[in-house]
Amino acid sequence: MKAFVLRSYGSTDALDLTEIDRPVPADDEVLVRVRATSVQPYDWHLMRGEPYIARLMAGGPGLRKPKIRVLGADIAGQVEAVGRDVTEFRPGDEVYGMPKQGGFGEYACVRAGELVPKPKNLSFEQAAAVPMAAGTALLGLRDDGRIQPGQSVLVNGASGGVGTFAVQLAKAFGARVTGVCGTRNVELVRSLGADEVVDYTAEDFTRRGQRYDLLLDCAGSHPASAYRRVLAPRGALVIVGGPGGRWLQPVGRIISALAVSPFVSQRTVLTDVVRCTENRRNLTTLAELIEDGRLTPVIDRSYPFEEIPAAIAYQEQGHATGKVVVTV
């Protein structure tokens, strides 16, 4: 099969489109013929091995060379074969999920617990846009943010991959939602259900004098002290993303925010994107919301398989509206 193999850390030049052996599913795995995948910060952070501090952490990408050779954490496709212990899937089933790796190849082996049936009303490309971004938004709002109906929720970075899902999910949970984005995406965020939209190029939401029960930060555009200024006394700051750096960021910014949390009445929580890959129930919940019409993926651009490096380069610029997907 063809796959983009990461030989060493670096830019997109480190990705080598080559022929490799098709993987063989273990007893608890499913071999999926990948029809579509998506590109996200998770992929290019692994590609570059940045921030460098992450290489020293348990479960990190690898100290000197990458542990994951075929990137691509979101997939949608058809079951090709199943391991002997897998009973819930059969060849031909249309599925989607988060295998953490393998999406940048024509086939991927995935644990059965990381897959669910693809939402019937989505194409493969649309389904591939969902798992990690929507799963992160779901965990951030429901589990870490403890969102409740009637609460006031602000999504900072409302037009990005996680943000576009977060706005819709917050509305589905019955919250009053304020989205923060740039000028060109104001109408989009409003169309996703935001009750109010703040254009960050014209106004600083941390100085508006309004308070929120929950702030989901996808952008990392302000220090935690500024965020706490707009939180209710018992509000929650949930960090799910932010601009990266070569050595420490966004890890340093997250650590400093968490360090202060025990000394203030507001909670600060980091949503770990890796947790998204470990809960089939979350994928099922997202599929139900999609089939009910309450959640729709926003796709900025679609690339053919051979142009995965170009897709990564575009996503790495940080200006994508919604998701960047790849047809395999």
Phi and psi restraints in degrees (value plus and minus 20) as a CYANA .aco file:
   2 LYS   PHI    -112.3   -72.3
   2 LYS   PSI     124.1   164.1
   3 ALA   PHI    -177.3  -137.3
   3 ALA   PSI     132.5   172.5
   4 PHE   PHI    -108.8   -68.8
   4 PHE   PSI      95.0   135.0
   5 VAL   PHI    -124.0   -84.0
   5 VAL   PSI     111.9   151.9
   6 LEU   PHI    -111.9   -71.9
   6 LEU   PSI      86.5   126.5
   7 ARG   PHI    -102.1   -62.1
   7 ARG   PSI     -53.8   -13.8
   8 SER   PHI    -175.8  -135.8
   8 SER   PSI     146.4   186.4
   9 TYR   PHI     -87.9   -47.9
   9 TYR   PSI     127.6   167.6
  10 GLY   PHI     139.0   179.0
  10 GLY   PSI    -178.6  -138.6
  11 SER   PHI     -99.6   -59.6
  11 SER   PSI    -190.5  -150.5
  12 THR   PHI     -82.3   -42.3
  12 THR   PSI     -37.0     3.0
  13 ASP   PHI     -84.8   -44.8
  13 ASP   PSI     -38.2     1.8
  14 ALA   PHI     -98.3   -58.3
  14 ALA   PSI     -28.6    11.4
  15 LEU   PHI    -109.6   -69.6
  15 LEU   PSI     104.5   144.5
  16 ASP   PHI    -135.6   -95.6
  16 ASP   PSI      93.5   133.5
  17 LEU   PHI     -96.5   -56.5
  17 LEU   PSI      95.5   135.5
  18 THR   PHI    -169.4  -129.4
  18 THR   PSI     151.2   191.2
  19 GLU   PHI    -111.4   -71.4
  19 GLU   PSI     108.9   148.9
  20 ILE   PHI    -151.9  -111.9
  20 ILE   PSI     148.0   188.0
  21 ASP   PHI     -86.6   -46.6
  21 ASP   PSI     120.1   160.1
  22 ARG   PHI     -87.9   -47.9
  22 ARG   PSI     112.6   152.6
  23 PRO   PHI     -88.5   -48.5
  23 PRO   PSI     133.9   173.9
  24 VAL   PHI    -130.8   -90.8
  24 VAL   PSI     105.5   145.5
  25 PRO   PHI     -88.3   -48.3
  25 PRO   PSI     117.5   157.5
  26 ALA   PHI     -92.3   -52.3
  26 ALA   PSI     158.5   198.5
  27 ASP   PHI     -77.7   -37.7
  27 ASP   PSI     -53.9   -13.9
  28 ASP   PHI    -123.6   -83.6
  28 ASP   PSI      -3.3    36.7
  29 GLU   PHI    -134.0   -94.0
  29 GLU   PSI     143.9   183.9
  30 VAL   PHI    -143.2  -103.2
  30 VAL   PSI     112.8   152.8
  31 LEU   PHI    -109.5   -69.5
  31 LEU   PSI     100.0   140.0
  32 VAL   PHI    -130.6   -90.6
  32 VAL   PSI     110.9   150.9
  33 ARG   PHI    -100.4   -60.4
  33 ARG   PSI      88.3   128.3
  34 VAL   PHI     -92.8   -52.8
  34 VAL   PSI     103.8   143.8
  35 ARG   PHI    -121.5   -81.5
  35 ARG   PSI     -45.0    -5.0
  36 ALA   PHI    -179.7  -139.7
  36 ALA   PSI     132.4   172.4
  37 THR   PHI    -160.9  -120.9
  37 THR   PSI     156.7   196.7
  38 SER   PHI    -153.9  -113.9
  38 SER   PSI     143.6   183.6
  39 VAL   PHI    -135.8   -95.8
  39 VAL   PSI     118.9   158.9
  40 GLN   PHI    -172.8  -132.8
  40 GLN   PSI     149.7   189.7
  41 PRO   PHI     -74.1   -34.1
  41 PRO   PSI     -54.6   -14.6
  42 TYR   PHI     -71.5   -31.5
  42 TYR   PSI     -59.9   -19.9
  43 ASP   PHI     -91.0   -51.0
  43 ASP   PSI     -68.1   -28.1
  44 TRP   PHI     -95.7   -55.7
  44 TRP   PSI     -43.6    -3.6
  45 HIS   PHI     -83.7   -43.7
  45 HIS   PSI     -63.0   -23.0
  46 LEU   PHI     -86.9   -46.9
  46 LEU   PSI     -58.3   -18.3
  47 MET   PHI     -81.4   -41.4
  47 MET   PSI     -62.1   -22.1
  48 ARG   PHI    -109.2   -69.2
  48 ARG   PSI     -35.1     4.9
  49 GLY   PHI      47.5    87.5
  49 GLY   PSI      13.5    53.5
  50 GLU   PHI    -141.7  -101.7
  50 GLU   PSI     130.4   170.4
  51 PRO   PHI     -89.7   -49.7
  51 PRO   PSI     132.3   172.3
  52 TYR   PHI     -78.0   -38.0
  52 TYR   PSI     -50.7   -10.7
  53 ILE   PHI     -81.1   -41.1
  53 ILE   PSI     -48.3    -8.3
  54 ALA   PHI     -84.3   -44.3
  54 ALA   PSI     -46.7    -6.7
  55 ARG   PHI     -86.6   -46.6
  55 ARG   PSI     -41.9    -1.9
  56 LEU   PHI    -108.4   -68.4
  56 LEU   PSI     -29.8    10.2
  57 MET   PHI    -106.3   -66.3
  57 MET   PSI     131.3   171.3
  58 ALA   PHI     -81.5   -41.5
  58 ALA   PSI     113.4   153.4
  59 GLY   PHI      58.1    98.1
  59 GLY   PSI      -9.2    30.8
  60 GLY   PHI     -92.5   -52.5
  60 GLY   PSI     159.6   199.6
  61 PRO   PHI     -94.5   -54.5
  61 PRO   PSI     -29.0    11.0
  62 GLY   PHI      98.9   138.9
  62 GLY   PSI     118.7   158.7
  63 LEU   PHI     -91.6   -51.6
  63 LEU   PSI     -75.7   -35.7
  64 ARG   PHI    -124.9   -84.9
  64 ARG   PSI     -48.2    -8.2
  65 LYS   PHI    -163.2  -123.2
  65 LYS   PSI     136.3   176.3
  66 PRO   PHI     -89.2   -49.2
  66 PRO   PSI     118.0   158.0
  67 LYS   PHI     -95.7   -55.7
  67 LYS   PSI     -57.0   -17.0
  68 ILE   PHI    -112.3   -72.3
  68 ILE   PSI      99.6   139.6
  69 ARG   PHI    -114.8   -74.8
  69 ARG   PSI     -50.7   -10.7
  70 VAL   PHI    -136.6   -96.6
  70 VAL   PSI      86.8   126.8
  71 LEU   PHI     -95.7   -55.7
  71 LEU   PSI    -195.8  -155.8
  72 GLY   PHI      87.4   127.4
  72 GLY   PSI      76.4   116.4
  73 ALA   PHI    -114.8   -74.8
  73 ALA   PSI     -30.0    10.0
  74 ASP   PHI    -137.8   -97.8
  74 ASP   PSI     115.6   155.6
  75 ILE   PHI    -160.0  -120.0
  75 ILE   PSI     133.4   173.4
  76 ALA   PHI    -159.3  -119.3
  76 ALA   PSI     117.0   157.0
  77 GLY   PHI    -197.7  -157.7
  77 GLY   PSI    -178.2  -138.2
  78 GLN   PHI    -141.0  -101.0
  78 GLN   PSI     121.2   161.2
  79 VAL   PHI     -87.2   -47.2
  79 VAL   PSI     107.2   147.2
  80 GLU   PHI    -118.3   -78.3
  80 GLU   PSI     -60.5   -20.5
  81 ALA   PHI    -179.5  -139.5
  81 ALA   PSI     140.9   180.9
  82 VAL   PHI    -150.9  -110.9
  82 VAL   PSI     131.3   171.3
  83 GLY   PHI     -90.7   -50.7
  83 GLY   PSI     145.1   185.1
  84 ARG   PHI     -87.7   -47.7
  84 ARG   PSI     -40.8    -0.8
  85 ASP   PHI    -113.0   -73.0
  85 ASP   PSI     -20.4    19.6
  86 VAL   PHI    -112.5   -72.5
  86 VAL   PSI     100.5   140.5
  87 THR   PHI    -135.2   -95.2
  87 THR   PSI     -35.4     4.6
  88 GLU   PHI    -107.6   -67.6
  88 GLU   PSI     -30.3     9.7
  89 PHE   PHI    -147.9  -107.9
  89 PHE   PSI     134.9   174.9
  90 ARG   PHI    -160.6  -120.6
  90 ARG   PSI     138.1   178.1
  91 PRO   PHI     -72.8   -32.8
  91 PRO   PSI     116.2   156.2
  92 GLY   PHI      79.4   119.4
  92 GLY   PSI     -39.6     0.4
  93 ASP   PHI     -81.3   -41.3
  93 ASP   PSI     119.9   159.9
  94 GLU   PHI    -112.7   -72.7
  94 GLU   PSI     105.4   145.4
  95 VAL   PHI    -154.7  -114.7
  95 VAL   PSI     145.5   185.5
  96 TYR   PHI    -167.7  -127.7
  96 TYR   PSI     137.9   177.9
  97 GLY   PHI     154.1   194.1
  97 GLY   PSI    -187.9  -147.9
  98 MET   PHI    -149.6  -109.6
  98 MET   PSI      71.2   111.2
  99 PRO   PHI    -103.2   -63.2
  99 PRO   PSI     -20.9    19.1
 100 LYS   PHI      54.6    94.6
 100 LYS   PSI     -44.6    -4.6
 101 GLN   PHI    -178.9  -138.9
 101 GLN   PSI     144.2   184.2
 102 GLY   PHI      81.7   121.7
 102 GLY   PSI     -32.2     7.8
 103 GLY   PHI     -87.8   -47.8
 103 GLY   PSI     -40.9    -0.9
 104 PHE   PHI    -109.8   -69.8
 104 PHE   PSI      10.3    50.3
 105 GLY   PHI    -155.3  -115.3
 105 GLY   PSI     147.1   187.1
 106 GLU   PHI     -94.5   -54.5
 106 GLU   PSI     -43.0    -3.0
 107 TYR   PHI    -155.9  -115.9
 107 TYR   PSI     130.8   170.8
 108 ALA   PHI    -164.7  -124.7
 108 ALA   PSI     119.7   159.7
 109 CYS   PHI    -112.1   -72.1
 109 CYS   PSI     110.0   150.0
 110 VAL   PHI    -154.0  -114.0
 110 VAL   PSI     116.1   156.1
 111 ARG   PHI     -80.6   -40.6
 111 ARG   PSI     119.6   159.6
 112 ALA   PHI     -77.3   -37.3
 112 ALA   PSI     -51.1   -11.1
 113 GLY   PHI     -91.9   -51.9
 113 GLY   PSI     -27.8    12.2
 114 GLU   PHI    -122.2   -82.2
 114 GLU   PSI     -10.8    29.2
 115 LEU   PHI    -146.7  -106.7
 115 LEU   PSI     130.6   170.6
 116 VAL   PHI    -163.4  -123.4
 116 VAL   PSI     144.6   184.6
 117 PRO   PHI     -78.8   -38.8
 117 PRO   PSI     119.2   159.2
 118 LYS   PHI     -85.2   -45.2
 118 LYS   PSI     118.3   158.3
 119 PRO   PHI     -74.4   -34.4
 119 PRO   PSI     112.3   152.3
 120 LYS   PHI     -85.2   -45.2
 120 LYS   PSI     -46.8    -6.8
 121 ASN   PHI    -113.4   -73.4
 121 ASN   PSI      -8.1    31.9
 122 LEU   PHI    -137.4   -97.4
 122 LEU   PSI     125.8   165.8
 123 SER   PHI     -93.9   -53.9
 123 SER   PSI     150.6   190.6
 124 PHE   PHI     -80.8   -40.8
 124 PHE   PSI     -61.1   -21.1
 125 GLU   PHI     -82.8   -42.8
 125 GLU   PSI     -63.8   -23.8
 126 GLN   PHI     -85.1   -45.1
 126 GLN   PSI     -62.4   -22.4
 127 ALA   PHI     -83.9   -43.9
 127 ALA   PSI     -56.9   -16.9
 128 ALA   PHI     -86.8   -46.8
 128 ALA   PSI     -38.3     1.7
 129 ALA   PHI     -99.2   -59.2
 129 ALA   PSI     -31.0     9.0
 130 VAL   PHI    -109.4   -69.4
 130 VAL   PSI     -71.9   -31.9
 131 PRO   PHI     -72.5   -32.5
 131 PRO   PSI     -83.3   -43.3
 132 MET   PHI     -92.5   -52.5
 132 MET   PSI     -63.6   -23.6
 133 ALA   PHI     -86.2   -46.2
 133 ALA   PSI     -70.3   -30.3
 134 ALA   PHI     -88.4   -48.4
 134 ALA   PSI     -56.0   -16.0
 135 GLY   PHI     -83.8   -43.8
 135 GLY   PSI     -58.7   -18.7
 136 THR   PHI     -84.1   -44.1
 136 THR   PSI     -64.4   -24.4
 137 ALA   PHI     -82.1   -42.1
 137 ALA   PSI     -60.9   -20.9
 138 LEU   PHI     -83.7   -43.7
 138 LEU   PSI     -68.1   -28.1
 139 LEU   PHI     -82.5   -42.5
 139 LEU   PSI     -62.3   -22.3
 140 GLY   PHI     -83.3   -43.3
 140 GLY   PSI     -62.0   -22.0
 141 LEU   PHI    -100.6   -60.6
 141 LEU   PSI     -72.6   -32.6
 142 ARG   PHI     -99.1   -59.1
 142 ARG   PSI     -69.9   -29.9
 143 ASP   PHI    -105.6   -65.6
 143 ASP   PSI     -71.7   -31.7
 144 ASP   PHI    -102.2   -62.2
 144 ASP   PSI     -59.5   -19.5
 145 GLY   PHI    -104.3   -64.3
 145 GLY   PSI     -38.2     1.8
 146 ARG   PHI      33.8    73.8
 146 ARG   PSI      26.6    66.6
 147 ILE   PHI     -79.5   -39.5
 147 ILE   PSI     123.2   163.2
 148 GLN   PHI    -150.8  -110.8
 148 GLN   PSI     129.9   169.9
 149 PRO   PHI     -76.7   -36.7
 149 PRO   PSI     119.6   159.6
 150 GLY   PHI      68.5   108.5
 150 GLY   PSI     -29.5    10.5
 151 GLN   PHI     -91.9   -51.9
 151 GLN   PSI     140.0   180.0
 152 SER   PHI    -118.8   -78.8
 152 SER   PSI      99.9   139.9
 153 VAL   PHI    -142.4  -102.4
 153 VAL   PSI     113.3   153.3
 154 LEU   PHI    -133.5   -93.5
 154 LEU   PSI     110.9   150.9
 155 VAL   PHI    -130.4   -90.4
 155 VAL   PSI      90.9   130.9
 156 ASN   PHI    -112.5   -72.5
 156 ASN   PSI      97.0   137.0
 157 GLY   PHI      74.8   114.8
 157 GLY   PSI      23.6    63.6
 158 ALA   PHI     -93.5   -53.5
 158 ALA   PSI     -31.7     8.3
 159 SER   PHI    -121.5   -81.5
 159 SER   PSI     -18.2    21.8
 160 GLY   PHI    -106.3   -66.3
 160 GLY   PSI    -192.8  -152.8
 161 GLY   PHI     -79.2   -39.2
 161 GLY   PSI     -72.7   -32.7
 162 VAL   PHI     -92.2   -52.2
 162 VAL   PSI     -60.7   -20.7
 163 GLY   PHI     -81.6   -41.6
 163 GLY   PSI     -61.8   -21.8
 164 THR   PHI     -83.8   -43.8
 164 THR   PSI     -55.4   -15.4
 165 PHE   PHI     -92.9   -52.9
 165 PHE   PSI     -58.0   -18.0
 166 ALA   PHI     -83.4   -43.4
 166 ALA   PSI     -61.0   -21.0
 167 VAL   PHI     -78.9   -38.9
 167 VAL   PSI     -67.2   -27.2
 168 GLN   PHI     -87.0   -47.0
 168 GLN   PSI     -61.2   -21.2
 169 LEU   PHI     -85.8   -45.8
 169 LEU   PSI     -61.4   -21.4
 170 ALA   PHI     -80.5   -40.5
 170 ALA   PSI     -60.2   -20.2
 171 LYS   PHI     -85.8   -45.8
 171 LYS   PSI     -60.4   -20.4
 172 ALA   PHI     -82.8   -42.8
 172 ALA   PSI     -49.8    -9.8
 173 PHE   PHI    -104.0   -64.0
 173 PHE   PSI     -19.0    21.0
 174 GLY   PHI      67.5   107.5
 174 GLY   PSI      -0.2    39.8
 175 ALA   PHI    -110.3   -70.3
 175 ALA   PSI     143.7   183.7
 176 ARG   PHI    -115.6   -75.6
 176 ARG   PSI     102.0   142.0
 177 VAL   PHI    -133.4   -93.4
 177 VAL   PSI     112.0   152.0
 178 THR   PHI    -132.9   -92.9
 178 THR   PSI     107.5   147.5
 179 GLY   PHI    -129.3   -89.3
 179 GLY   PSI     120.2   160.2
 180 VAL   PHI    -133.1   -93.1
 180 VAL   PSI     107.0   147.0
 181 CYS   PHI    -179.4  -139.4
 181 CYS   PSI     159.1   199.1
 182 GLY   PHI    -103.3   -63.3
 182 GLY   PSI     151.7   191.7
 183 THR   PHI     -75.6   -35.6
 183 THR   PSI     -65.4   -25.4
 184 ARG   PHI     -89.0   -49.0
 184 ARG   PSI     -34.3     5.7
 185 ASN   PHI    -130.5   -90.5
 185 ASN   PSI     -13.1    26.9
 186 VAL   PHI     -78.3   -38.3
 186 VAL   PSI     -68.9   -28.9
 187 GLU   PHI     -87.2   -47.2
 187 GLU   PSI     -55.8   -15.8
 188 LEU   PHI     -80.8   -40.8
 188 LEU   PSI     -70.3   -30.3
 189 VAL   PHI     -82.4   -42.4
 189 VAL   PSI     -57.8   -17.8
 190 ARG   PHI     -83.8   -43.8
 190 ARG   PSI     -59.2   -19.2
 191 SER   PHI     -88.2   -48.2
 191 SER   PSI     -41.5    -1.5
 192 LEU   PHI     -99.1   -59.1
 192 LEU   PSI     -27.3    12.7
 193 GLY   PHI      98.2   138.2
 193 GLY   PSI     -20.1    19.9
 194 ALA   PHI     -82.6   -42.6
 194 ALA   PSI     113.1   153.1
 195 ASP   PHI     -94.5   -54.5
 195 ASP   PSI     -48.1    -8.1
 196 GLU   PHI    -166.0  -126.0
 196 GLU   PSI     123.2   163.2
 197 VAL   PHI    -146.5  -106.5
 197 VAL   PSI     110.8   150.8
 198 VAL   PHI    -128.2   -88.2
 198 VAL   PSI     103.6   143.6
 199 ASP   PHI    -105.3   -65.3
 199 ASP   PSI      89.7   129.7
 200 TYR   PHI     -87.5   -47.5
 200 TYR   PSI     -37.3     2.7
 201 THR   PHI     -95.6   -55.6
 201 THR   PSI     -36.4     3.6
 202 ALA   PHI    -132.8   -92.8
 202 ALA   PSI     -39.7     0.3
 203 GLU   PHI    -173.4  -133.4
 203 GLU   PSI     120.3   160.3
 204 ASP   PHI    -113.3   -73.3
 204 ASP   PSI      90.7   130.7
 205 PHE   PHI     -85.2   -45.2
 205 PHE   PSI     -40.6    -0.6
 206 THR   PHI     -97.5   -57.5
 206 THR   PSI     -25.1    14.9
 207 ARG   PHI    -142.0  -102.0
 207 ARG   PSI       1.0    41.0
 208 ARG   PHI    -108.2   -68.2
 208 ARG   PSI     -33.0     7.0
 209 GLY   PHI      64.4   104.4
 209 GLY   PSI     -14.9    25.1
 210 GLN   PHI    -115.6   -75.6
 210 GLN   PSI     130.6   170.6
 211 ARG   PHI    -136.9   -96.9
 211 ARG   PSI     127.8   167.8
 212 TYR   PHI    -150.3  -110.3
 212 TYR   PSI     128.1   168.1
 213 ASP   PHI     -96.5   -56.5
 213 ASP   PSI     -48.0    -8.0
 214 LEU   PHI    -167.2  -127.2
 214 LEU   PSI     110.8   150.8
 215 LEU   PHI    -141.5  -101.5
 215 LEU   PSI      95.9   135.9
 216 LEU   PHI    -118.9   -78.9
 216 LEU   PSI      93.3   133.3
 217 ASP   PHI    -120.0   -80.0
 217 ASP   PSI      88.0   128.0
 218 CYS   PHI    -122.3   -82.3
 218 CYS   PSI     -26.9    13.1
 219 ALA   PHI    -130.7   -90.7
 219 ALA   PSI     -49.1    -9.1
 220 GLY   PHI      42.8    82.8
 220 GLY   PSI      16.7    56.7
 221 SER   PHI    -109.3   -69.3
 221 SER   PSI     -28.9    11.1
 222 HIS   PHI    -158.8  -118.8
 222 HIS   PSI     137.1   177.1
 223 PRO   PHI     -89.6   -49.6
 223 PRO   PSI     138.2   178.2
 224 ALA   PHI     -79.1   -39.1
 224 ALA   PSI     -51.7   -11.7
 225 SER   PHI     -82.2   -42.2
 225 SER   PSI     -56.0   -16.0
 226 ALA   PHI     -90.2   -50.2
 226 ALA   PSI     -58.4   -18.4
 227 TYR   PHI     -83.6   -43.6
 227 TYR   PSI     -62.9   -22.9
 228 ARG   PHI     -82.2   -42.2
 228 ARG   PSI     -45.8    -5.8
 229 ARG   PHI     -84.5   -44.5
 229 ARG   PSI     -47.8    -7.8
 230 VAL   PHI    -123.6   -83.6
 230 VAL   PSI     -15.9    24.1
 231 LEU   PHI    -109.9   -69.9
 231 LEU   PSI     126.4   166.4
 232 ALA   PHI     -82.6   -42.6
 232 ALA   PSI     139.2   179.2
 233 PRO   PHI     -72.5   -32.5
 233 PRO   PSI     -53.0   -13.0
 234 ARG   PHI    -132.2   -92.2
 234 ARG   PSI       6.5    46.5
 235 GLY   PHI     -96.4   -56.4
 235 GLY   PSI     153.6   193.6
 236 ALA   PHI    -148.5  -108.5
 236 ALA   PSI     114.5   154.5
 237 LEU   PHI    -124.9   -84.9
 237 LEU   PSI      99.2   139.2
 238 VAL   PHI    -133.6   -93.6
 238 VAL   PSI      99.4   139.4
 239 ILE   PHI    -118.9   -78.9
 239 ILE   PSI     101.9   141.9
 240 VAL   PHI    -142.8  -102.8
 240 VAL   PSI     -26.4    13.6
 241 GLY   PHI    -193.9  -153.9
 241 GLY   PSI    -195.8  -155.8
 242 GLY   PHI     136.8   176.8
 242 GLY   PSI     147.3   187.3
 243 PRO   PHI     -83.6   -43.6
 243 PRO   PSI     118.7   158.7
 244 GLY   PHI    -114.1   -74.1
 244 GLY   PSI     152.8   192.8
 245 GLY   PHI    -163.4  -123.4
 245 GLY   PSI     152.4   192.4
 246 ARG   PHI     -94.1   -54.1
 246 ARG   PSI     -58.5   -18.5
 247 TRP   PHI    -121.8   -81.8
 247 TRP   PSI     -72.6   -32.6
 248 LEU   PHI    -144.5  -104.5
 248 LEU   PSI     -61.2   -21.2
 249 GLN   PHI     -95.6   -55.6
 249 GLN   PSI     125.9   165.9
 250 PRO   PHI    -107.4   -67.4
 250 PRO   PSI     -14.2    25.8
 251 VAL   PHI     -79.5   -39.5
 251 VAL   PSI     -63.5   -23.5
 252 GLY   PHI     -81.7   -41.7
 252 GLY   PSI     -62.4   -22.4
 253 ARG   PHI     -85.0   -45.0
 253 ARG   PSI     -58.9   -18.9
 254 ILE   PHI     -87.7   -47.7
 254 ILE   PSI     -63.4   -23.4
 255 ILE   PHI     -81.8   -41.8
 255 ILE   PSI     -63.2   -23.2
 256 SER   PHI     -84.0   -44.0
 256 SER   PSI     -56.8   -16.8
 257 ALA   PHI     -87.8   -47.8
 257 ALA   PSI     -62.7   -22.7
 258 LEU   PHI     -89.3   -49.3
 258 LEU   PSI     -50.3   -10.3
 259 ALA   PHI     -84.3   -44.3
 259 ALA   PSI     -52.5   -12.5
 260 VAL   PHI    -102.6   -62.6
 260 VAL   PSI     -42.4    -2.4
 261 SER   PHI     -72.2   -32.2
 261 SER   PSI     -61.8   -21.8
 262 PRO   PHI     -85.6   -45.6
 262 PRO   PSI     -33.4     6.6
 263 PHE   PHI    -124.9   -84.9
 263 PHE   PSI     -15.6    24.4
 264 VAL   PHI    -148.6  -108.6
 264 VAL   PSI     142.3   182.3
 265 SER   PHI     -95.9   -55.9
 265 SER   PSI     -41.5    -1.5
 266 GLN   PHI    -104.4   -64.4
 266 GLN   PSI     126.5   166.5
 267 ARG   PHI    -108.0   -68.0
 267 ARG   PSI     125.1   165.1
 268 THR   PHI    -145.4  -105.4
 268 THR   PSI     106.6   146.6
 269 VAL   PHI    -153.2  -113.2
 269 VAL   PSI     120.3   160.3
 270 LEU   PHI    -121.6   -81.6
 270 LEU   PSI     105.6   145.6
 271 THR   PHI    -109.6   -69.6
 271 THR   PSI      97.6   137.6
 272 ASP   PHI    -105.9   -65.9
 272 ASP   PSI      95.6   135.6
 273 VAL   PHI     -83.3   -43.3
 273 VAL   PSI     -46.8    -6.8
 274 VAL   PHI     -83.9   -43.9
 274 VAL   PSI     -49.3    -9.3
 275 ARG   PHI     -81.4   -41.4
 275 ARG   PSI     -43.7    -3.7
 276 CYS   PHI     -82.9   -42.9
 276 CYS   PSI     -46.8    -6.8
 277 THR   PHI    -103.5   -63.5
 277 THR   PSI     -21.9    18.1
 278 GLU   PHI    -132.8   -92.8
 278 GLU   PSI      -3.1    36.9
 279 ASN   PHI    -164.0  -124.0
 279 ASN   PSI      80.5   120.5
 280 ARG   PHI     -82.9   -42.9
 280 ARG   PSI     -51.9   -11.9
 281 ARG   PHI     -80.2   -40.2
 281 ARG   PSI     -55.2   -15.2
 282 ASN   PHI     -85.5   -45.5
 282 ASN   PSI     -62.4   -22.4
 283 LEU   PHI     -82.0   -42.0
 283 LEU   PSI     -58.7   -18.7
 284 THR   PHI     -86.6   -46.6
 284 THR   PSI     -62.3   -22.3
 285 THR   PHI     -79.3   -39.3
 285 THR   PSI     -64.8   -24.8
 286 LEU   PHI     -82.7   -42.7
 286 LEU   PSI     -61.9   -21.9
 287 ALA   PHI     -81.6   -41.6
 287 ALA   PSI     -59.8   -19.8
 288 GLU   PHI     -85.1   -45.1
 288 GLU   PSI     -62.4   -22.4
 289 LEU   PHI     -84.9   -44.9
 289 LEU   PSI     -56.6   -16.6
 290 ILE   PHI     -87.4   -47.4
 290 ILE   PSI     -65.5   -25.5
 291 GLU   PHI     -89.3   -49.3
 291 GLU   PSI     -43.9    -3.9
 292 ASP   PHI    -101.6   -61.6
 292 ASP   PSI     -27.1    12.9
 293 GLY   PHI      64.0   104.0
 293 GLY   PSI      -9.3    30.7
 294 ARG   PHI    -114.8   -74.8
 294 ARG   PSI     -26.1    13.9
 295 LEU   PHI    -163.4  -123.4
 295 LEU   PSI     107.3   147.3
 296 THR   PHI    -156.4  -116.4
 296 THR   PSI     108.9   148.9
 297 PRO   PHI     -90.1   -50.1
 297 PRO   PSI     122.5   162.5
 298 VAL   PHI    -125.1   -85.1
 298 VAL   PSI     102.4   142.4
 299 ILE   PHI    -133.4   -93.4
 299 ILE   PSI     104.1   144.1
 300 ASP   PHI     -99.4   -59.4
 300 ASP   PSI     -77.8   -37.8
 301 ARG   PHI    -161.6  -121.6
 301 ARG   PSI     133.8   173.8
 302 SER   PHI    -143.9  -103.9
 302 SER   PSI     113.1   153.1
 303 TYR   PHI    -138.9   -98.9
 303 TYR   PSI     131.0   171.0
 304 PRO   PHI     -94.1   -54.1
 304 PRO   PSI     140.4   180.4
 305 PHE   PHI     -72.5   -32.5
 305 PHE   PSI     -62.9   -22.9
 306 GLU   PHI     -86.2   -46.2
 306 GLU   PSI     -34.0     6.0
 307 GLU   PHI    -126.8   -86.8
 307 GLU   PSI       5.7    45.7
 308 ILE   PHI     -75.3   -35.3
 308 ILE   PSI     -62.6   -22.6
 309 PRO   PHI     -77.4   -37.4
 309 PRO   PSI     -59.9   -19.9
 310 ALA   PHI     -85.9   -45.9
 310 ALA   PSI     -57.6   -17.6
 311 ALA   PHI     -83.2   -43.2
 311 ALA   PSI     -62.7   -22.7
 312 ILE   PHI     -84.6   -44.6
 312 ILE   PSI     -64.0   -24.0
 313 ALA   PHI     -80.5   -40.5
 313 ALA   PSI     -59.9   -19.9
 314 TYR   PHI     -87.4   -47.4
 314 TYR   PSI     -65.7   -25.7
 315 GLN   PHI     -83.8   -43.8
 315 GLN   PSI     -55.3   -15.3
 316 GLU   PHI     -87.0   -47.0
 316 GLU   PSI     -41.0    -1.0
 317 GLN   PHI     -85.6   -45.6
 317 GLN   PSI     -42.9    -2.9
 318 GLY   PHI      63.7   103.7
 318 GLY   PSI      -5.1    34.9
 319 HIS   PHI    -133.5   -93.5
 319 HIS   PSI     -12.1    27.9
 320 ALA   PHI     -87.3   -47.3
 320 ALA   PSI     119.4   159.4
 321 THR   PHI    -115.3   -75.3
 321 THR   PSI      93.2   133.2
 322 GLY   PHI      53.9    93.9
 322 GLY   PSI    -157.3  -117.3
 323 LYS   PHI    -128.2   -88.2
 323 LYS   PSI     135.7   175.7
 324 VAL   PHI    -131.0   -91.0
 324 VAL   PSI     101.3   141.3
 325 VAL   PHI    -137.9   -97.9
 325 VAL   PSI     143.3   183.3
 326 VAL   PHI    -152.3  -112.3
 326 VAL   PSI     110.2   150.2
 327 THR   PHI    -110.6   -70.6
 327 THR   PSI     103.4   143.4
